[in-house]
Amino acid sequence: MDHSALFIQLMRRNILVLLLKLLETWFDLGVACVKVGLLFSELVKLSCGIRQSGVLSPYLCAVFIDSVVNKIKASGLGC
């Protein structure tokens, strides 16, 4: 999930600016690494996706998917 696209959808839902800035900071801090045995890779900045264990993740995913479903319905395509 592209973070910018998610933020646009949140803005369209009139989310509070303070909450939007908080989420933006939260996503900006996202990093990950790979562990193989006892070794860890360097940290890599996460530029897309949402945290699987995040309390807000199901809601944020629903906001994003809702916009995709609406675009598909409006296009007249799909099954």
CORDALIN-V809389 format. One line per field, one symbol per residue. phi: phi as a letter, one per 20 degrees, with the letter a starting at -180 (. if undefined). burial: b if it has 9 or more other C-alpha atoms within 8 Angstrom, else e. A space follows every 50 residues. Layout:
BEGIN
phi->???
burial->???
END
This chain:
BEGIN
phi->.fffffffffffelfggffffffffgffefcbbddcmdedfffcfedbnc ffeffegffffffffgfffffffffneod
burial->eebebbbebbbeeebeeeebeeebeebeebeebeeeeeeeeeeeebeeee eeeeeebeebbebbeebeeeebbeeeeee
END
